[in-house]
């Protein structure tokens, strides 16, 4: 059953609203959900410093303050992330840098993502795009990390979706520019680079797009490599080579297997993942898949296999799958189950529950269920179809 049919009566009036009123409704719903949760969170934990509830927030603030005082990332403040994300964090710091300021900032990122989703697909079906944007703002994966567990995932998702949106709007070089900047916020847009090689109409445009990304990369990371070469390459070693003593990290299946000494060598696993990603892009090019379908398949498989996956990053494959989930209400409902399995695994990963003895089976089972749901959705909803909301479907 299509989710459009399942919710037809309760939201029929919403789907029949003019476009601008739909957008206003989405914004109001997002503000009500996130604003209420922020209010409850700050009231319930008013006696606890917000920075104690989310240990990453004081790190974000410290790095942003260093930038605003004229300091240099990596050299003057310990930094384990690419530079761009830390410069963006100066925005909530300029507004006081409180825990509340970060909650509001990440909530605004969620609203921006919902708007992008709407404008990405509204030229195919306005009702489908409207429902997609609304589905995103009510899903716990979106509001949880902007309110109750304040993290930068909504911002990272926004920077990942922007180049895809621009590419679908035939803004080829603008998309490459957004990807080139986004790579140096978090490395996720790096996985979009093969798109510019298989979707360019001419070899010159493909070459120009990749050159564009390389040029931006040199401008962004070059000064740090010159002034703090050892410190500024730590995150590159962590992502691609592994750092001794850091483990696999996150909540992936590999992380929990690693705790029992059952994980393959990092170099072998990483190489296998990258070969598979390139193979999927070649398959997509051969089958002439659309942009959204291509990146959905690539990112979903990547998330199943890559070891360093943190809980909030599951927003990425979920959002890519959401347009397809609107065709089958079962998977839309199961996506809420995926939030439960990811959240449970996270509690074992962050130290809230120590996975001693047989308890390790709980996060392993959660990780397996999460991977199974992603792969089933990919098999049943994506493979064998075309782009979301196209008339052929």
PyMOL commands that set and color helices and strands:
alter all, ss='L'
color gray80, all
select helices_A, chain A and resi 3-6+8-15+19-44+50-53+55-68+83-88+90-94+99-121+126-138+140-144+153-168+172-183+187-198+203-227+231-240+253-258+266-287+291-305+311-325+329-349+357-382
alter helices_A, ss='H'
color red, helices_A
deselect
rebuild
show_as cartoon
